[in-house]
Amino acid sequence: MVAGIFLETPDGKVHWLDTGTGLVEQVAQSREHFDELVRSSPELVDDWFLPPLVERLNAEGKKPNEGECFGFTILPVFAEGKYDTDNMFVVSVREQMVGLADVHRQLNGLPDGSSVRVKVTD
């Protein structure tokens, strides 16, 4: 629901794509290992799924339906972007993923701390 997609590679490893920052990291050697981490590591579940944030979003009436997720007004990859209810809204998964992919593609390769100008077009 918030900022992450888990991907299983052909060799069975599980990676986490943080859609807010564009970072990808391997989190488990296999799906079984991933399932065990979810069952046994509440701190990882908190990091990956952000349940307290989802609860606050839901309390504010921001409740995605099927095919929807939470999006960001300002992506957390930018200094001004936060994982906070004031910076988040409900959006279709497709719209969110296409938009994020385009932004992260454009940011790819820039050093941390780079200044960018964001231009929004229809």
C-alpha positions as CSV (number, residue, x, y, z in Angstrom):
1,M,0.0,0.0,0.0
2,V,2.9,2.4,0.8
3,A,6.0,2.8,-1.3
4,G,7.1,-0.7,-1.9
5,I,7.0,-3.6,-4.3
6,F,8.6,-7.0,-3.7
7,L,10.0,-8.7,-6.7
8,E,11.1,-12.3,-7.0
9,T,13.9,-12.8,-9.5
10,P,14.2,-15.9,-11.8
11,D,16.8,-17.3,-9.4
12,G,14.3,-17.0,-6.5
13,K,15.8,-14.1,-4.6
14,V,13.4,-11.4,-3.3
15,H,14.2,-7.7,-3.8
16,W,12.4,-4.7,-2.4
17,L,11.8,-1.7,-4.6
18,D,11.2,1.4,-2.5
19,T,9.1,3.4,-4.9
20,G,9.5,6.5,-2.8
21,T,13.2,6.6,-3.2
22,G,13.8,4.4,-6.2
23,L,16.2,2.1,-4.3
24,V,16.3,-1.6,-4.9
25,E,17.8,-4.0,-2.4
26,Q,17.8,-7.8,-2.0
27,V,16.0,-8.7,1.2
28,A,15.8,-12.5,1.1
29,Q,17.5,-15.4,-0.5
30,S,14.2,-17.0,-1.4
31,R,10.4,-16.6,-1.1
32,E,10.5,-19.0,1.8
33,H,13.2,-16.9,3.5
34,F,11.1,-13.7,2.9
35,D,8.0,-15.4,4.4
36,E,10.0,-16.4,7.5
37,L,11.3,-12.8,7.8
38,V,7.8,-11.4,7.7
39,R,6.7,-13.9,10.4
40,S,9.7,-13.4,12.7
41,S,10.9,-9.9,12.2
42,P,8.4,-7.2,13.3
43,E,10.9,-4.5,12.8
44,L,11.3,-5.4,9.1
45,V,7.5,-5.6,8.7
46,D,7.4,-2.0,10.1
47,D,10.1,-0.8,7.8
48,W,8.6,-2.5,4.7
49,F,4.9,-2.1,5.2
50,L,4.7,1.0,7.5
51,P,1.6,-0.2,9.4
52,P,1.4,2.8,11.8
53,L,1.4,5.2,8.8
54,V,-1.3,3.2,7.0
55,E,-3.4,3.3,10.2
56,R,-3.0,7.1,10.4
57,L,-3.8,7.5,6.7
58,N,-7.0,5.3,7.1
59,A,-8.0,7.4,10.2
60,E,-7.9,10.5,7.9
61,G,-10.2,8.8,5.5
62,K,-7.5,7.9,3.0
63,K,-8.5,4.3,2.2
64,P,-7.4,2.8,-1.1
65,N,-9.8,0.4,-2.9
66,E,-8.8,-2.5,-5.1
67,G,-6.3,-1.3,-7.7
68,E,-5.3,1.7,-5.6
69,C,-2.4,2.6,-3.3
70,F,-0.9,5.6,-1.6
71,G,1.0,8.1,-3.6
72,F,3.2,11.0,-2.7
73,T,2.7,14.7,-3.3
74,I,6.5,15.1,-3.1
75,L,8.5,11.9,-3.4
76,P,10.7,11.0,-0.5
77,V,13.7,10.9,-2.8
78,F,13.6,14.7,-2.6
79,A,14.6,16.4,0.7
80,E,11.1,18.0,1.0
81,G,9.3,14.6,0.6
82,K,8.2,12.8,3.7
83,Y,6.5,9.5,4.6
84,D,3.7,11.5,6.3
85,T,-0.1,11.7,5.9
86,D,0.0,15.3,4.7
87,N,2.2,14.3,1.8
88,M,0.2,11.3,0.7
89,F,-3.0,10.6,-1.2
90,V,-4.9,7.7,-2.8
91,V,-4.0,7.0,-6.4
92,S,-4.4,4.1,-8.9
93,V,-1.5,1.6,-8.8
94,R,-1.0,1.9,-12.5
95,E,-0.8,5.7,-12.5
96,Q,1.5,5.6,-9.5
97,M,3.9,3.0,-10.9
98,V,4.1,4.6,-14.4
99,G,4.7,8.1,-12.9
100,L,7.3,6.9,-10.4
101,A,9.1,4.8,-13.0
102,D,9.5,7.9,-15.2
103,V,10.7,10.2,-12.3
104,H,13.2,7.6,-11.1
105,R,14.4,6.9,-14.6
106,Q,15.2,10.6,-15.0
107,L,16.9,10.8,-11.6
108,N,19.0,7.7,-12.2
109,G,22.7,8.4,-12.0
110,L,22.5,11.8,-10.3
111,P,24.6,12.1,-7.2
112,D,22.9,12.4,-3.8
113,G,22.1,16.0,-3.0
114,S,21.8,17.1,-6.6
115,S,19.5,20.0,-7.4
116,V,16.8,19.2,-9.9
117,R,13.9,21.2,-11.4
118,V,10.6,19.3,-11.6
119,K,8.4,20.2,-14.6
120,V,4.9,18.7,-14.5
121,T,3.1,18.3,-17.9
122,D,-0.1,16.7,-19.0
